């Protein structure tokens, strides 16, 4: 079975590129959909005080991140929709390794929101931490969607510079080579 046909895989190899990549257009669409869902949760939870919406949306985002990172982005429900939305556009390829790191941060944030949101349903003292984590997620998703800036990817390269992670053999690119700066 070829590397690109594997069910459990993150990214794919494309001719002429020496590392696994993802389509940046689909990633931005994915971030935009997640941002929209996050805004819906934030407005319902923190403006309308309808906290019950938060575990559903954060759980769905957690599921989508987990499928993307642990199985394959091709099977994530939001990435399926994102790929369909951008299917008529020429792909722009970016390195997959830093996106996996960034989306792993997304798993952590959405898991924390998901768990804390159940406590929020019974005790309002969890309002501030859940609200703060939601705002962090929204900012990260907004930067990816609006500007193509993956802050999680920046953290990936910072971790390499701080020697917290091993540098990959072939250094993958970010959109516009922005991770180099």
N, C-alpha and C positions, 0 to 999 in steps of 0.2 A: 504494500500500500504506500503510495507516495506521501511525502510529508504534508502536502496541502489537502489530502483526502482524509487525514486522521480526524476522528471524532473529538478526541481530547487533545486540543492544541490551542495555542494563543498566537495569533498572527499567521501569516502565510508567506512563503517565498515567492518573489516575483522576479522574472528574468532581469538580470543586470543589477540586482540589489543583493548584497551579500549578507543580509540579515532579514529576520522576519519583520513584516510590515502589516499595518492596518491602513484602511482608507480614511484619511483625515476628514473628508467630507461627511462620511457616515458617522465618524466620531463626534463631529460638531452637531450633526442632526440629533444624535443620541443625547448629547449634553443639553441641547435645546429642549427636547422632550422631557428629560429629567428635570430641567429647570422649571418648565411649565407645571409639572406635577408637584414639584417642591413649592412653588408659589401658591398652588391650590391648597396644599397642606398648611402652609404658613398662614394664609389668609383665614382659612377655616379655623385653625387652631388658636392663633394668637391675636386675631382681630375679632372674629366672631365667637371665640371661646367654644368651638365645637371640636374638642380634643379627640373625639372618636375617629376622626379622619386620619390623624397622624399615624397610628400604627398600620393602617391599611396601605397608605402611600409609602411610608418608610419600609414596610415589609416588601412591597412590590419592587421598590428600588434596590433593596438588599438582595432580593431574589435575582434581579436582572444583573447586578454587579457580580454576584456569586457565580451565576451561570457563565458570564463572560470570562471571569478570571479562572475558575476551577474546571470548566468544561471547554467552552469555545464561544467566542463572541458571536459566531454565526447562529447560535441557538438561543441567545438572549432575546426575549420578546421585544425589548425596545430597539435593539440593534437590527432585528428583522425588519421592523417598521422603518428604521433609519436607512437601511440599505435600499429598501424599496423607494423611499422618498428621493434618494440621490442616484437611483439606478441609471438615469439618462445622462449623468454628468461624468466627465472623465475623472478617474480617481487621482487623488494626490496621496502618495504613500509616505508614511512616517514610521519610525521604528516602533515595534510592538513592545519591547522590553520595558521601556519607561512608562508606557501606557498601562501595562500590567501592574507596575508599582503604584501608579496613580489610582487605578481602579481598586487596588487592594486597600488604599487609604479610604476610598469610597465605601468599601465593605465595612471597614471599622467605624466610620462615621454613621452610616445608615444602620448598622447593628446597634450602636449606642443609642441612637434616636429611637429605634424600634423598641428596645428593652425599656428605656426610660419612659417612653410614651405610655406604657401600661401602668407605670407608677403614677404618671401624671393624671390618668383617669380617676385615680382615687385620692391623690394628694397634690394640691396645687404647689407645694414647695418645689416640685420638679419642673415648674414652669420655666425658670431662668436657664437651667442647663439645657433643656430641650430646645428652647428658643435660640440660645447661643449656638448650639450645634447645627440647628437648621439654618441659621444665618451664615455660618461658615460654609456649609454645603452650597447654599445659594450663591455665595460669592465665588466659590471655586467653579461651579457650573456656569455662572455668568461669564467669567473670564474666558473659559473654554469656548462657549457658544459665541459670544460677541466678538472676541478679539483673537481667538485661536491660541490663547496662552494657557498652557497646561501647567498650573502651579504645582500639581503633584509631580509632574515631570521635572520641574525645577528642583523639587525636594529629592528626587532620585539622583540627579547629578550632584547635588550638594552632599548627599550621603556618600557618593563615590569620592568626592574631594576630601571629605572628612575621614575617609578610609573606613567607613562603617559598612561598606559594601565593596565587593570585588568589581573592578572595571571590566565590562564585556570585551571580548577579543576584538570584535568589530564594533566600533562605536556607531550606534544607530542615530539617525537624524531626527530632529524635531521640525515642525513646520517653520519655514523661513530660517532654519538653522538657529532658532531663538534660544535653544539650550546652551549654545556655545557662548552666549553673552551673559 
